């Protein structure tokens, strides 16, 4: 399974408020369901050090590949558990 395929129906972009020395300030994945995307973001954040807050956007492609019509379907903020 590829988490970066343009054929996947959903994509997520997570933006850190302060860049991490491990990852920079943005990371993204694609998948065919939103629950897996949320898990991937949570898993990535759990392995990173020094982040405080992360803005997450999930898009859905409303068309069939190879056409794209990305629309935001969910946004949320994740904060480090201190």
DSSP file (Angstrom, degrees, kcal/mol; ACC not computed):
  #  RESIDUE AA STRUCTURE BP1 BP2  ACC     N-H-->O    O-->H-N    N-H-->O    O-->H-N    TCO  KAPPA ALPHA  PHI   PSI    X-CA   Y-CA   Z-CA
    1    1 A X              0   0    0      0, 0.0     2,-0.5     0, 0.0    30,-0.0   0.000 360.0 360.0 360.0 134.4    0.0    0.0    0.0
    2    2 A X        -     0   0    0      1,-0.1     3,-0.4     2,-0.0     6,-0.0  -0.864 360.0-165.4-102.8 132.3    1.3    3.4   -0.9
    3    3 A X  S    S+     0   0    0     -2,-0.5    27,-3.1     1,-0.2    -1,-0.1   0.227  90.4  49.0 -96.0  13.7    0.6    6.4    1.3
    4    4 A X  S    S+     0   0    0     25,-0.2     2,-0.2     7,-0.1    -1,-0.2   0.183  75.8 130.7-133.1  16.6    1.7    8.9   -1.4
    5    5 A X    >   -     0   0    0     -3,-0.4     3,-1.2    25,-0.2    26,-0.0  -0.535  53.0-144.9 -76.6 134.7   -0.3    7.6   -4.5
    6    6 A X  T 3  S+     0   0    0     -2,-0.2    -1,-0.1     1,-0.2    25,-0.1   0.648  97.5  70.2 -69.9 -12.2   -2.3   10.3   -6.4
    7    7 A X  T 3  S+     0   0    0     58,-0.1    -1,-0.2    23,-0.1    58,-0.2   0.634  75.6 104.5 -78.8 -14.0   -4.9    7.5   -7.0
    8    8 A X  S <  S-     0   0    0     -3,-1.2    24,-0.2     1,-0.1    53,-0.1  -0.367  72.3-134.8 -68.9 149.5   -6.0    7.6   -3.4
    9    9 A X  S    S+     0   0    0     51,-0.1    52,-3.0    21,-0.1     2,-0.3   0.795  82.5  41.1 -76.7 -30.8   -9.3    9.3   -2.6
   10   10 A X  E     -AB  31  60A   0     21,-2.9    21,-2.4    50,-0.2     2,-0.3  -0.861  59.5-172.5-121.3 152.4   -8.1   11.3    0.4
   11   11 A X  E     -AB  30  59A   0     48,-1.9    48,-2.9    -2,-0.3     2,-0.4  -0.986   7.5-156.1-138.6 152.3   -5.0   13.3    1.4
   12   12 A X  E     -AB  29  58A   0     17,-2.9    17,-1.7    -2,-0.3     2,-0.4  -0.968   3.0-166.2-127.0 143.8   -3.9   14.9    4.6
   13   13 A X  E     -AB  28  57A   0     44,-2.2    44,-2.1    -2,-0.4     2,-0.5  -0.993   5.9-165.7-129.1 124.5   -1.5   17.8    5.1
   14   14 A X  E     -AB  27  56A   0     13,-3.0    13,-2.1    -2,-0.4     2,-0.5  -0.949   3.5-166.3-113.6 125.8   -0.2   18.5    8.6
   15   15 A X  E     -AB  26  55A   0     40,-3.0    40,-3.0    -2,-0.5     2,-0.3  -0.950  10.7-145.2-116.9 120.3    1.6   21.8    9.3
   16   16 A X  E     - B   0  54A   0      9,-3.2    38,-0.2    -2,-0.5     3,-0.1  -0.602  11.9-138.8 -80.8 142.3    3.6   22.4   12.4
   17   17 A X  E    S+     0   0A   0     36,-2.3     2,-0.4    -2,-0.3    -1,-0.1   0.815  97.9  32.1 -70.0 -29.0    3.5   25.8   13.9
   18   18 A X  E    S-     0   0A   0     35,-0.4    -1,-0.2     6,-0.1    34,-0.2  -0.998  99.8-110.3-127.8 128.1    7.3   25.5   14.6
   19   19 A X  E     -     0   0A   0     -2,-0.4     2,-0.3    -3,-0.1     6,-0.3  -0.257  28.0-133.1 -59.2 138.4    9.4   23.5   12.2
   20   20 A X  E  >  -A   24   0A   0      4,-3.4     4,-2.7     1,-0.1    30,-0.1  -0.728   7.2-136.8 -89.2 140.4   10.8   20.2   13.6
   21   21 A X  T  4 S+     0   0    0     -2,-0.3    -1,-0.1    28,-0.3     4,-0.1   0.752 106.0  51.8 -68.6 -20.4   14.5   19.5   13.1
   22   22 A X  T  4 S+     0   0    0     27,-0.3    -1,-0.2     2,-0.1    -3,-0.0   0.858 130.9   6.7 -79.7 -37.5   13.5   16.0   12.2
   23   23 A X  T  4 S-     0   0    0      1,-0.4     3,-0.4    -3,-0.0     2,-0.3   0.544  90.1-125.5-126.8 -12.0   10.8   16.7    9.5
   24   24 A X  E  <  -A   20   0A   0     -4,-2.7    -4,-3.4     1,-0.2    -1,-0.4  -0.756  55.7 -57.5  88.5-144.7   10.6   20.4    8.7
   25   25 A X  E    S+     0   0A   0     -2,-0.3    -9,-3.2    -6,-0.3     2,-0.4   0.565 112.6  43.0-117.6 -10.0    7.2   22.1    9.0
   26   26 A X  E     +A   15   0A   0     -3,-0.4     2,-0.3   -11,-0.2   -11,-0.2  -0.998  50.9 171.8-140.0 139.6    4.8   20.1    6.8
   27   27 A X  E     -A   14   0A   0    -13,-2.1   -13,-3.0    -2,-0.4     2,-0.3  -0.982  10.4-169.8-140.2 156.7    4.2   16.5    6.0
   28   28 A X  E     -A   13   0A   0     -2,-0.3     2,-0.3   -15,-0.2   -15,-0.2  -0.971   8.7-175.5-146.0 157.2    1.5   14.8    4.0
   29   29 A X  E     -A   12   0A   0    -17,-1.7   -17,-2.9    -2,-0.3     2,-0.3  -0.951  13.2-146.0-143.0 160.2    0.0   11.4    3.1
   30   30 A X  E     +A   11   0A   0    -27,-3.1     2,-0.3    -2,-0.3   -19,-0.3  -0.953  27.9 150.3-126.1 153.5   -2.7   10.0    0.8
   31   31 A X  E     -A   10   0A   0    -21,-2.4   -21,-2.9    -2,-0.3   -28,-0.1  -0.956  52.4-107.5-166.3 173.5   -5.0    7.1    1.5
   32   32 A X  S    S+     0   0    0     -2,-0.3     2,-0.3   -23,-0.2   -21,-0.1   0.368  99.1  42.5 -99.2   4.8   -8.5    5.8    0.7
   33   33 A X     >  -     0   0    0    -23,-0.1     4,-1.4     1,-0.1     3,-0.1  -0.994  69.9-136.2-149.1 148.6  -10.0    6.4    4.2
   34   34 A X  H  > S+     0   0    0     -2,-0.3     4,-2.5     1,-0.2     5,-0.2   0.803 100.3  62.3 -74.2 -29.7   -9.8    9.2    6.7
   35   35 A X  H  > S+     0   0    0      1,-0.2     4,-2.1     2,-0.2    -1,-0.2   0.913 104.9  47.8 -63.9 -41.2   -9.3    7.0    9.8
   36   36 A X  H  > S+     0   0    0      2,-0.2     4,-2.6     1,-0.2    -1,-0.2   0.906 110.8  52.4 -64.7 -40.5   -6.0    5.7    8.4
   37   37 A X  H  X S+     0   0    0     -4,-1.4     4,-2.2     2,-0.2    -2,-0.2   0.922 109.3  48.7 -60.8 -44.1   -4.9    9.3    7.6
   38   38 A X  H  X S+     0   0    0     -4,-2.5     4,-2.5     1,-0.2    -1,-0.2   0.904 111.6  50.0 -62.5 -40.7   -5.7   10.4   11.1
   39   39 A X  H  X S+     0   0    0     -4,-2.1     4,-3.0     2,-0.2    -2,-0.2   0.916 108.8  52.4 -63.9 -42.5   -3.7    7.5   12.5
   40   40 A X  H  X S+     0   0    0     -4,-2.6     4,-2.5     2,-0.2    -2,-0.2   0.901 110.6  47.4 -61.0 -41.8   -0.8    8.2   10.2
   41   41 A X  H  X S+     0   0    0     -4,-2.2     4,-2.7     2,-0.2     5,-0.2   0.945 114.0  47.0 -63.9 -47.9   -0.6   11.9   11.4
   42   42 A X  H  X S+     0   0    0     -4,-2.5     4,-2.1     1,-0.2    -2,-0.2   0.911 113.4  48.9 -60.4 -43.4   -0.9   10.7   15.1
   43   43 A X  H  X S+     0   0    0     -4,-3.0     4,-1.0     2,-0.2    -1,-0.2   0.922 111.9  48.1 -63.0 -45.4    1.8    8.1   14.5
   44   44 A X  H >X S+     0   0    0     -4,-2.5     3,-0.7     1,-0.2     4,-0.5   0.927 112.4  48.8 -61.9 -45.1    4.2   10.6   12.8
   45   45 A X  H >< S+     0   0    0     -4,-2.7     3,-1.0     1,-0.2    -1,-0.2   0.863 105.3  58.5 -63.9 -35.4    3.7   13.2   15.6
   46   46 A X  H 3< S+     0   0    0     -4,-2.1    -1,-0.2     1,-0.2    -2,-0.2   0.774 107.3  48.4 -66.0 -24.5    4.3   10.6   18.3
   47   47 A X  H << S+     0   0    0     -4,-1.0     2,-0.3    -3,-0.7    -1,-0.2   0.520  98.7  86.3 -91.8  -6.3    7.8    9.9   16.8
   48   48 A X    <<  -     0   0    0     -3,-1.0     2,-0.4    -4,-0.5     3,-0.1  -0.660  64.2-148.0 -97.3 151.2    8.7   13.6   16.5
   49   49 A X  S    S+     0   0    0     -2,-0.3   -27,-0.3     1,-0.1   -28,-0.3  -0.890  70.3  23.1-114.7 146.9   10.3   15.7   19.2
   50   50 A X  S    S+     0   0    0     -2,-0.4     2,-0.3     1,-0.3    -1,-0.1   0.499  78.8 131.7  86.8   4.6    9.9   19.4   19.9
   51   51 A X        +     0   0    0     -6,-0.2    -1,-0.3     1,-0.1     3,-0.1  -0.669  26.5 176.1 -91.7 149.6    6.5   20.1   18.3
   52   52 A X        +     0   0    0      1,-0.4    28,-2.6    -2,-0.3     2,-0.3   0.716  65.1  11.2-116.4 -42.3    3.8   22.0   20.2
   53   53 A X  E     - C   0  79A   0     26,-0.2   -36,-2.3   -35,-0.1   -35,-0.4  -0.998  57.2-168.2-146.6 144.8    0.9   22.4   17.8
   54   54 A X  E     -BC  16  78A   0     24,-2.7    24,-3.1    -2,-0.3     2,-0.5  -0.996  12.6-147.4-138.8 129.7   -0.1   21.0   14.4
   55   55 A X  E     -BC  15  77A   0    -40,-3.0   -40,-3.0    -2,-0.4     2,-0.4  -0.843  20.4-163.1 -96.8 130.8   -2.8   22.1   12.0
   56   56 A X  E     -BC  14  76A   0     20,-3.1    20,-2.1    -2,-0.5     2,-0.4  -0.945  10.8-176.3-121.6 132.7   -4.3   19.3   10.0
   57   57 A X  E     -BC  13  75A   0    -44,-2.1   -44,-2.2    -2,-0.4     2,-0.5  -0.993   8.0-160.7-126.1 134.6   -6.4   19.4    6.8
   58   58 A X  E     -BC  12  74A   0     16,-3.0    15,-3.0    -2,-0.4    16,-1.4  -0.965  10.2-166.8-115.0 129.1   -8.0   16.5    5.1
   59   59 A X  E     -BC  11  72A   0    -48,-2.9   -48,-1.9    -2,-0.5     2,-0.4  -0.828   8.1-151.8-111.5 150.9   -9.0   16.7    1.4
   60   60 A X  E     -BC  10  71A   0     11,-2.6    11,-2.1    -2,-0.3     2,-0.8  -0.982  17.8-130.7-119.4 135.5  -11.2   14.4   -0.6
   61   61 A X  E     - C   0  70A   0    -52,-3.0     9,-0.2    -2,-0.4     4,-0.1  -0.774  17.6-167.1 -83.6 113.9  -10.9   14.1   -4.4
   62   62 A X        +     0   0    0      7,-2.2     2,-0.2    -2,-0.8    -1,-0.1   0.459  67.8  58.4 -82.7  -1.7  -14.4   14.5   -5.7
   63   63 A X  S    S-     0   0    0      4,-0.2     2,-0.4   -54,-0.1     6,-0.2  -0.672  92.4 -95.8-118.0 176.4  -13.4   13.2   -9.2
   64   64 A X    >   -     0   0    0     -2,-0.2     3,-2.5     4,-0.1    -2,-0.1  -0.786  59.7 -71.7 -94.8 136.7  -11.9   10.0  -10.5
   65   65 A X  T 3  S+     0   0    0     -2,-0.4     3,-0.1     1,-0.3   -58,-0.1  -0.362 119.4  38.9 -53.8 135.9   -8.2    9.8  -11.1
   66   66 A X  T 3  S+     0   0    0    -60,-0.1    -1,-0.3    -3,-0.0     2,-0.3  -0.943 114.5  65.6 -93.3  10.9   -6.5   11.1  -13.3
   67   67 A X  S <  S-     0   0    0     -3,-2.5     2,-0.4     2,-0.0    -4,-0.2  -0.677  71.7-154.5 -90.9 151.4   -8.8   14.2  -12.7
   68   68 A X        +     0   0    0     -2,-0.3    -4,-0.1    -3,-0.1     2,-0.1  -0.978  29.6 164.1-130.9 139.7   -8.7   16.0   -9.5
   69   69 A X        -     0   0    0     -2,-0.4    -7,-2.2    -6,-0.2     2,-0.3  -0.589  25.2-167.1-145.4  77.3  -11.2   18.2   -7.5
   70   70 A X  E     +C   61   0A   0     -9,-0.2     2,-0.4    -8,-0.1    -9,-0.2  -0.536   9.1 178.0 -75.4 126.5   -9.7   18.4   -4.0
   71   71 A X  E     -C   60   0A   0    -11,-2.1   -11,-2.6    -2,-0.3     2,-0.3  -0.994  33.5-112.4-129.9 136.5  -12.1   19.7   -1.4
   72   72 A X  E     +C   59   0A   0     -2,-0.4   -13,-0.3   -13,-0.2     3,-0.1  -0.490  35.9 170.8 -67.9 128.5  -11.4   20.1    2.3
   73   73 A X  E     +     0   0A   0    -15,-3.0     2,-0.3     1,-0.4   -14,-0.2   0.560  64.2  12.0-113.0 -15.9  -13.6   17.8    4.3
   74   74 A X  E     -C   58   0A   0    -16,-1.4   -16,-3.0     2,-0.0    -1,-0.4  -0.958  54.1-176.1-161.9 142.7  -12.1   18.2    7.7
   75   75 A X  E     +C   57   0A   0     -2,-0.3     2,-0.3   -18,-0.2   -18,-0.2  -0.990  16.1 156.5-135.7 146.5   -9.7   20.4    9.7
   76   76 A X  E     -C   56   0A   0    -20,-2.1   -20,-3.1    -2,-0.3     2,-0.4  -0.981  33.6-121.6-159.9 166.1   -8.5   20.1   13.2
   77   77 A X  E     -C   55   0A   0     -2,-0.3     2,-0.5   -22,-0.2   -22,-0.2  -0.944  18.5-159.5-114.9 134.5   -5.6   21.2   15.5
   78   78 A X  E     -C   54   0A   0    -24,-3.1   -24,-2.7    -2,-0.4     2,-0.4  -0.950   9.0-162.5-113.2 133.7   -3.5   18.7   17.4
   79   79 A X  E     -C   53   0A   0     -2,-0.5   -26,-0.2   -26,-0.2     2,-0.1  -0.902  27.2-102.2-118.1 145.9   -1.5   19.8   20.4
   80   80 A X        -     0   0    0    -28,-2.6     2,-0.9    -2,-0.4   -28,-0.0  -0.373  33.6-122.0 -62.6 136.1    1.4   18.1   22.1
   81   81 A X              0   0    0      1,-0.2    -1,-0.1    -2,-0.1   -29,-0.0  -0.731 360.0 360.0 -80.3 108.9    0.5   16.2   25.3
   82   82 A X              0   0    0     -2,-0.9    -1,-0.2   -30,-0.1    -2,-0.1   0.433 360.0 360.0 -94.0 360.0    2.7   17.9   27.9
